[in-house]
Amino acid sequence: METTFFKTRAELTGKMQECINNGLTCYRVRVACECKPQLLNPTMYPKNNQRNGVLVIDGNTVVYLYIRCKYCSKQPEN
């Protein structure tokens, strides 16, 4: 499984549409990366309940996981 990060939701949706057009099955999922601390009480933060990921499946195999995270999408500076 390959994980890719995107900065905006539009980029995530575009990649999802591309995969659907290629005949793959896609699902929007709730995912969180480990780059920032997780909230102790997510019910206090309604935006934390968003579906920020796309799971791409080919047959019975998970091929890609796309995640929207503006912190992880930045390229590391050398």
PEZI-V808589 format. One record per backbone hydrogen bond with DSSP energy under -0.5 kcal/mol. NH is the residue of the N-H (numbers start at 1). CO is the residue of the C=O. E is the energy in kcal/mol with one decimal. If there is no record, write none. Layout:
nh->NH co->CO e->E
nh->NH co->CO e->E
This chain:
nh->2 co->63 e->-2.0
nh->4 co->65 e->-2.2
nh->6 co->67 e->-2.6
nh->12 co->8 e->-1.4
nh->13 co->9 e->-2.5
nh->14 co->10 e->-2.4
nh->15 co->11 e->-2.1
nh->16 co->12 e->-1.9
nh->17 co->13 e->-2.5
nh->18 co->14 e->-2.0
nh->19 co->15 e->-1.9
nh->20 co->16 e->-2.3
nh->21 co->17 e->-2.4
nh->22 co->18 e->-1.1
nh->23 co->20 e->-1.6
nh->24 co->19 e->-2.3
nh->25 co->57 e->-2.4
nh->27 co->55 e->-2.0
nh->29 co->53 e->-2.4
nh->31 co->29 e->-0.7
nh->44 co->41 e->-1.6
nh->45 co->42 e->-1.1
nh->46 co->44 e->-0.6
nh->48 co->45 e->-1.7
nh->49 co->46 e->-1.3
nh->50 co->47 e->-1.1
nh->52 co->50 e->-1.2
nh->53 co->29 e->-1.8
nh->54 co->66 e->-2.6
nh->55 co->27 e->-3.0
nh->56 co->54 e->-0.5
nh->56 co->64 e->-2.5
nh->57 co->25 e->-3.4
nh->57 co->55 e->-0.5
nh->58 co->61 e->-2.9
nh->59 co->57 e->-0.6
nh->60 co->58 e->-0.7
nh->61 co->58 e->-1.7
nh->63 co->56 e->-2.6
nh->63 co->61 e->-0.6
nh->64 co->56 e->-1.2
nh->65 co->2 e->-2.5
nh->66 co->54 e->-2.7
nh->67 co->4 e->-2.7
nh->68 co->52 e->-2.8
nh->69 co->6 e->-2.0
nh->69 co->67 e->-0.8
nh->73 co->69 e->-1.7
nh->74 co->71 e->-0.6
